[in-house]
Amino acid sequence: MASAAVKKRRIQGLLFISPWLIGFLAFTLYPFISSIYYSMTAYDVISPPEFIGLENYVNMAEDPLVRKALYNTFYYAVFAIPLSTIWGICVALLLNLKVRGMTLYRTLFYIPSIVPVVASSMVWLWLLNPQYGIINGLIYLFFNHPGPGWFADPKLSKMSLVFMSLWGIGQTALIYLASLQDVPESLYESADLDGATTLQKVIHITVPMISPVILFNVIMGLIGTFQYFTQAYIMTGGGPADSTLFYALYLYNNAFNFFKMGYASAMAWLMFLVIFVMTALTFKASSRFVYYGGETR
Amino acid sequence: MSEGVKVMHHQKTTSRVLNHLVLIFFAALFALPLFWLISTSLKPNTEIFVFPPKWIPSQVFWGHYKTAIQFIPFFRYLSNTILICASSVLGSVISASLVAYGFSRIAWPERDAIFVVVIATMMIPFAVTMIPMFVVFNKLRWINTFKPLVAPTYFGPAFYVFLLRQFFMTIPLELSDAARIDGASEFFIYRAIVLPLARPALAVVALFQFIGSWNDFLGPLIYLRSTEKYTLALGLQQFRSALLTEWGGLMAASTLVTLPIVILFFFTQRTFIQGISLTGIKG
């Protein structure tokens, strides 16, 4: 009798989720599995795929541009992820101050993160224009010295992109802000009684209390970095001297400029593997740093 | 605590001023790129290509906007973009709410195990599914149509399903139970009880999807071929590759692409903030 009711609810549940179920099979599972097959073929979309075994993977190991793209991507991740974590928390702390007019400040900090990436890319190209940009104008104003070439300089191009990503921190900062507001006030009050400084309170109370959110953002940052594409495609096209040829950009070039769909699929699988391993490692390392207060409270 | 308040009062006034100064400094830093964008778009070329840069145009010059609107068929791209945005919003709101209902308002044995799969799909990079999807859409002859950009939103995008499920779980189950006793069907409960109560969360999904579609670059880049199908984001890129050093026109075009989103944001700020706190709710 009970099982009849369960059966009915299961059918109803499945009916409600059926759009997702169909989409999952058609737009996720099928492509996911068939991309394994494509990664073992030579395929240019026009003629049918030709099975070549592991050749794409062997070629990848010998492709200097794959190595360069991995290096560039890791370089970007090593700077962008820690900096955006620290910067995001700092901005959130600023926006958590109790002052009048905070709504206006929050708006100003948030807007850059909703500017379309294409538009913000154009703005930053112009801001960091070596000849006429306002940043070099300011450098000249304060230091009486011509500024660097930014995106035109292979040594600085990646850092310029990191710099630009910090401008769009608003979304991340608001997520941190929401978690800051969940930290019980009593913890700060007892720290005040013990004479703790602001910095001590941030390091010993705030950061541990919001550590699950930090972990979430770091993992999203990892996944995002490996898919970092639009800015590099628009602003630098991978140059100068391949210094901004990021993994996703090289993958795109292989797929849609060189029509090496098989090779690009193999690259996508390496990307998936790297993300998977890095996420797993982050999770593993995190158990020592992340505090899940909610579970024991 | 109460005796501390008086002692700290004087300190508090100075620190309040300090707080404002720090906030103003950083707010100016965040506003600088947008200021520079608008300022450049309104300057004649003689004031753009000067060093050291000129902060404010000596007079407002609208010529770059004329160039931008003419060079990229702005209104054509705008209507393409709005069509894609609107159809995607409709798809996401309908499908994600149905799916989220099945994952939160009906108790069935395998429900939570399958929900883990929903979460897991959010971790799969787009690049892995991108190529087979392109092959499929190519076979369907959907390349150079809006369909590949819109169709996936009708199948319960995982992130929105997650968001709505979190919200649906906060609605008391007793409401559903009472309706069930009265003989209401699940679809009726979904339509007449849950959806009206979930309006704020549905607004969040609509807003996020609208902005996502508006800002999307890679999707249109892969699927749209002929220029009359382009979106604003592609049009802006097209402008840049054609007129590399037309900075005034480029900034005017960038302003035009950004402005609708910023205006939308001003009208929907509360929905935004709600959306961000919704992502924060722990499952």
Interface residues (C-beta under 8 A of the other chain):
Chain A: V6 R9 R10 Q12 G13 L14 L15 F16 I17 P19 W20 I22 G23 F24 A26 F27 T28 Y30 P31 F32 S34 S35 Y38 V45 V91 L94 L97 V99 T103 Y105 T107 L108 F109 Y110 I111 P112 I114 V115 P116 V117 V118 A119 S120 M122 V123 W124 W126 L127 N129 Q131 Y132 G133 I134 G137 Y140 L141 W167 G170 Q171 L174 I175 A178 S179 E189 D192 V213 I223 F226 Q227 F229 T230 Y233 I234 A248 L251 Y252 A255 F256 M261 A264 S265 M267 A268 W269 M271 F272 I275 T279 G294
Chain B: M1 G4 R16 N19 H20 V22 L23 F26 A27 F30 A31 L32 P33 L34 W36 L37 T40 I48 F49 V50 F51 P52 P53 W55 S95 L98 V99 Y101 G102 F103 I106 A107 W108 P109 E110 R111 I114 V117 V118 T121 M123 I124 P125 F126 A127 V128 T129 M130 I131 P132 M133 F134 V135 V136 N138 P152 Y154 F155 G156 A158 V161 E186 Y190 I211 W214 N215 F217 L218 L221 I222 L232 A233 L236 Q237 R240 W247 L250 M251 A253 S254 T255 V257 T258 I261 V262 F265 F266 Q269 F272 I273 I276 S277 T279 G280 K282
